[in-house]
Amino acid sequence: MDALINSFLLVFAGEMGDKTQLLALVLTARFRKPWVILAGVFVATLLNHALASWAGGLAASFVDPEVLKWTLAGLFFAFAVWLLIPDKEEELKTVSKYGAFLTTVIAFFLAEMGDKTQLATIALGARYSNTAIVTLGTTLGMLASNALAIFLGDRLLKRIPMKWIRGFASLLFVAFGIAILVSF
């Protein structure tokens, strides 16, 4: 249960203000099909995070536990800093010749490659032995975060400053890094 909850919370918080959340907002504005966009986010995230979680689990089987502990904690501390750096909107180029669903799947899958939530999923896959639960948690976290952008994006950003959201998410990653050092 820890793997599911922690995976959900870290990706949900880490995704706030991320380029893929902004991408969800852009795609929704462009296509005006929020449920189709959300379905595309689900498929892309499930594929991307299943691969990432599996890679993390595989890496954990080859790395000494003490080295893994310090590496994972360091990664989460680095993610905490990375979260404080806003994404650039010019990175959000999309092609719409494939329709809303396929455009979302392709754009999200590619946007997640090397993104902090994908790297966090690799680290979570290395931390927990159940990659299916990690994939489920990170996928649900991504869906929940992007659903906010898809359905409430404009209204939410008018009420809560993005730097507060990034700050909270950063603190969550620091807390998780500390928890790894304490409990691993």
C-alpha positions as CSV (number, residue, x, y, z in Angstrom):
1,M,0.0,0.0,0.0
2,D,2.9,2.3,0.7
3,A,4.2,1.9,-2.9
4,L,0.7,2.9,-4.3
5,I,0.2,5.9,-2.1
6,N,3.8,7.2,-2.3
7,S,3.8,6.7,-6.1
8,F,0.5,8.5,-6.5
9,L,1.5,11.4,-4.2
10,L,4.9,12.0,-5.7
11,V,3.7,12.0,-9.3
12,F,0.6,14.0,-8.5
13,A,2.6,16.7,-6.7
14,G,5.6,16.5,-9.1
15,E,3.3,17.0,-12.1
16,M,2.0,20.3,-10.8
17,G,3.1,23.0,-13.3
18,D,5.0,20.4,-15.3
19,K,5.2,20.7,-19.1
20,T,2.9,17.7,-19.5
21,Q,0.2,19.4,-17.3
22,L,0.6,22.5,-19.5
23,L,0.4,20.3,-22.5
24,A,-2.9,18.8,-21.3
25,L,-4.3,22.4,-20.9
26,V,-3.1,23.3,-24.4
27,L,-4.6,20.1,-26.0
28,T,-7.9,20.6,-24.2
29,A,-8.1,24.2,-25.5
30,R,-7.2,23.1,-29.0
31,F,-9.5,20.0,-29.4
32,R,-12.2,20.8,-26.8
33,K,-12.5,17.0,-26.0
34,P,-11.5,16.7,-22.4
35,W,-12.4,13.1,-21.9
36,V,-10.6,12.1,-25.1
37,I,-7.5,14.0,-23.9
38,L,-7.7,12.3,-20.5
39,A,-7.9,8.9,-22.1
40,G,-4.9,9.7,-24.2
41,V,-3.0,10.8,-21.1
42,F,-3.9,7.5,-19.5
43,V,-2.7,5.3,-22.3
44,A,0.6,7.3,-22.8
45,T,1.3,7.4,-19.1
46,L,0.5,3.7,-18.5
47,L,2.9,2.7,-21.3
48,N,5.6,5.1,-20.3
49,H,5.5,4.5,-16.6
50,A,5.2,0.7,-16.9
51,L,8.5,0.8,-18.9
52,A,10.1,3.2,-16.3
53,S,8.9,1.2,-13.3
54,W,10.2,-2.0,-14.9
55,A,13.6,-0.4,-15.6
56,G,13.8,0.8,-12.0
57,G,13.1,-2.7,-10.7
58,L,15.6,-4.2,-13.0
59,A,18.3,-1.6,-12.0
60,A,17.6,-2.4,-8.3
61,S,18.3,-6.1,-8.8
62,F,21.9,-5.2,-10.0
63,V,22.8,-2.5,-7.5
64,D,24.1,-2.9,-4.0
65,P,21.4,-1.9,-1.4
66,E,23.5,0.8,0.3
67,V,24.4,2.4,-3.1
68,L,20.8,2.2,-4.1
69,K,19.7,3.9,-0.9
70,W,22.0,6.9,-1.4
71,T,21.4,7.1,-5.2
72,L,17.6,7.1,-4.7
73,A,17.7,9.7,-1.9
74,G,20.0,11.8,-4.1
75,L,17.6,11.5,-7.0
76,F,14.7,12.6,-4.9
77,F,16.6,15.6,-3.6
78,A,17.6,16.5,-7.2
79,F,13.9,16.2,-8.2
80,A,13.0,18.6,-5.3
81,V,15.3,21.2,-6.8
82,W,14.2,20.5,-10.4
83,L,10.5,21.1,-9.4
84,L,11.4,24.6,-8.5
85,I,12.4,25.4,-12.1
86,P,9.3,26.3,-14.2
87,D,8.9,24.6,-17.6
88,K,9.0,26.7,-20.7
89,E,5.8,27.0,-22.7
90,E,7.7,27.0,-26.0
91,E,8.5,23.3,-25.4
92,L,4.9,22.5,-25.9
93,K,4.7,22.1,-29.7
94,T,2.0,19.7,-30.8
95,V,0.9,18.3,-34.1
96,S,-2.8,17.8,-34.6
97,K,-3.1,15.8,-37.9
98,Y,-3.8,12.6,-35.9
99,G,-6.8,13.7,-34.0
100,A,-7.2,14.4,-30.3
101,F,-6.6,10.9,-28.9
102,L,-3.6,9.9,-30.9
103,T,-2.0,13.4,-30.7
104,T,-2.3,13.2,-26.9
105,V,-0.9,9.7,-26.7
106,I,2.1,10.6,-28.9
107,A,2.7,14.0,-27.3
108,F,2.4,12.8,-23.7
109,F,4.6,9.7,-24.3
110,L,7.3,11.8,-25.9
111,A,7.0,14.6,-23.3
112,E,7.4,12.1,-20.5
113,M,10.7,10.7,-21.9
114,G,13.4,11.9,-19.5
115,D,10.9,14.0,-17.5
116,K,11.1,14.2,-13.8
117,T,8.0,12.1,-13.3
118,Q,9.4,9.4,-15.5
119,L,12.7,9.5,-13.7
120,A,10.8,9.5,-10.4
121,T,8.9,6.4,-11.6
122,I,12.2,4.7,-12.3
123,A,13.4,5.5,-8.8
124,L,10.1,4.3,-7.3
125,G,10.4,1.1,-9.3
126,A,13.8,0.6,-7.8
127,R,12.6,1.4,-4.3
128,Y,9.6,-0.9,-4.3
129,S,9.6,-4.5,-5.5
130,N,6.1,-4.4,-7.0
131,T,6.4,-2.5,-10.3
132,A,2.8,-3.1,-11.2
133,I,1.7,-1.2,-8.1
134,V,4.2,1.6,-8.7
135,T,2.9,1.9,-12.3
136,L,-0.6,2.0,-11.1
137,G,0.2,4.7,-8.5
138,T,2.2,6.9,-10.8
139,T,-0.4,6.5,-13.6
140,L,-3.2,7.5,-11.2
141,G,-1.1,10.4,-9.9
142,M,-0.5,11.6,-13.5
143,L,-4.2,11.2,-14.3
144,A,-5.4,13.1,-11.2
145,S,-2.9,16.0,-11.8
146,N,-3.7,16.3,-15.5
147,A,-7.5,16.0,-14.9
148,L,-7.1,19.2,-12.8
149,A,-5.5,20.9,-15.7
150,I,-8.0,19.5,-18.2
151,F,-11.2,20.3,-16.3
152,L,-10.2,23.1,-13.9
153,G,-6.9,24.5,-15.2
154,D,-7.7,28.2,-15.8
155,R,-9.8,28.5,-12.6
156,L,-7.3,26.8,-10.4
157,L,-4.3,28.9,-11.6
158,K,-6.2,32.1,-10.7
159,R,-6.6,31.0,-7.1
160,I,-3.3,29.2,-6.2
161,P,0.1,30.7,-7.3
162,M,2.2,28.2,-9.2
163,K,5.3,28.9,-7.1
164,W,3.3,27.6,-4.0
165,I,2.4,24.5,-5.8
166,R,5.9,23.9,-6.9
167,G,7.2,24.6,-3.4
168,F,4.8,22.1,-1.8
169,A,5.7,19.4,-4.4
170,S,9.4,20.1,-3.8
171,L,9.0,19.6,-0.1
172,L,7.2,16.3,-0.7
173,F,10.2,15.1,-2.8
174,V,12.6,16.1,0.0
175,A,10.5,14.3,2.6
176,F,10.5,11.2,0.5
177,G,14.3,11.4,0.0
178,I,14.7,11.6,3.8
179,A,12.4,8.7,4.3
180,I,14.5,6.6,2.0
181,L,17.6,7.4,4.0
182,V,15.9,6.6,7.3
183,S,13.9,3.5,6.4
184,F,15.9,1.7,3.6
